[in-house]
Amino acid sequence: MVPQRLKAARRRAGLTQEKLGVLAGIDESTARSRISQYENGTYTPAFTTMCALARVLNVPECYFYILDEGFAEKVLGLYESEITSLHDDRIV
C-alpha cells in the first residue's frame, strides 16, 4: 500500500482520521490512531480494511497499490468518470 495515497484520498474526501476509521468499521476508540499509523506507513492494513476504506473514500481499491503516481491518477480519473457515467445513466 502507498500510505500517502490514503492520506490524500482522506483529505480530498474532507474526512478526519477518526471519521474515516469509524465509517470504515474501525472501533471509534482506536480509529484515529489506526488511520494515522496506516497513513504514516507504521502498519499496513489488511486488504479487507483497505476495501472498506476505498468504499468510504469512493476510490478503487487498486488506487492504493499502484506504485506509479501518474498511472494511479489515471486510474482514479477513469474510476471517477465511470461512476459519473453510471450516476448519469440512472438519472435519465
C-alpha positions in Angstrom: 0.0 0.0 0.0 1.2 3.6 -0.7 0.5 5.4 2.6 0.5 8.9 1.1 -2.4 8.0 -1.2 -4.6 7.1 1.8 -3.9 10.5 3.4 -4.5 12.3 0.1 -7.8 10.5 -0.6 -9.0 11.1 3.0 -8.2 14.9 2.7 -9.9 15.0 -0.7 -13.0 13.5 0.9 -12.9 16.1 3.7 -12.8 13.4 6.5 -10.8 13.4 9.7 -8.8 10.3 10.5 -11.3 9.3 13.2 -14.3 9.8 10.9 -12.8 7.7 8.1 -11.9 4.9 10.5 -15.4 4.8 12.0 -17.1 4.9 8.6 -14.9 2.0 7.5 -15.9 -0.1 10.6 -12.9 0.5 12.9 -13.8 0.9 16.6 -14.2 4.6 17.5 -11.7 4.3 20.4 -8.9 3.3 18.0 -10.0 4.7 14.7 -7.8 7.9 14.7 -4.6 6.2 15.8 -5.1 3.3 13.3 -5.7 5.6 10.3 -2.7 7.7 11.4 -0.5 4.5 11.6 -1.7 3.5 8.1 -1.0 7.0 6.7 2.4 7.1 8.2 3.3 3.6 7.0 3.8 2.3 10.5 1.3 -0.5 9.8 -0.2 -1.9 6.7 -3.9 -2.6 6.9 -5.4 -5.9 5.7 -6.8 -5.9 2.2 -10.3 -6.2 3.6 -9.7 -3.0 5.6 -8.4 -1.3 2.5 -11.5 -2.3 0.6 -13.6 -0.7 3.4 -11.5 2.5 3.3 -11.8 2.6 -0.5 -15.5 2.3 -0.4 -15.8 5.1 2.1 -13.4 7.3 0.1 -15.1 6.4 -3.2 -11.8 5.3 -4.9 -10.9 1.9 -6.4 -9.1 -0.5 -4.2 -6.2 -0.7 -6.6 -5.5 3.0 -6.3 -3.7 2.4 -3.0 -1.4 -0.3 -4.5 -0.3 1.3 -7.8 3.3 2.4 -7.4 3.5 4.8 -10.4 1.9 8.1 -9.4 0.8 9.1 -12.9 -0.8 5.8 -13.6 -2.6 5.9 -10.2 -4.1 9.3 -11.1 -5.2 8.0 -14.5 -6.9 5.0 -12.8 -8.6 7.4 -10.4 -9.8 9.6 -13.2 -11.2 6.6 -15.1 -12.9 5.4 -12.0 -14.5 8.8 -11.3 -15.7 9.1 -14.9 -17.3 5.7 -14.8 -19.0 6.5 -11.5 -20.3 9.8 -13.0 -21.5 7.9 -16.1 -23.3 5.3 -14.0 -24.9 8.1 -12.0 -26.0 10.0 -15.1 -27.5 6.8 -16.6 -29.7 6.3 -13.5 -31.0 9.9 -13.7 -32.2 9.6 -17.3 
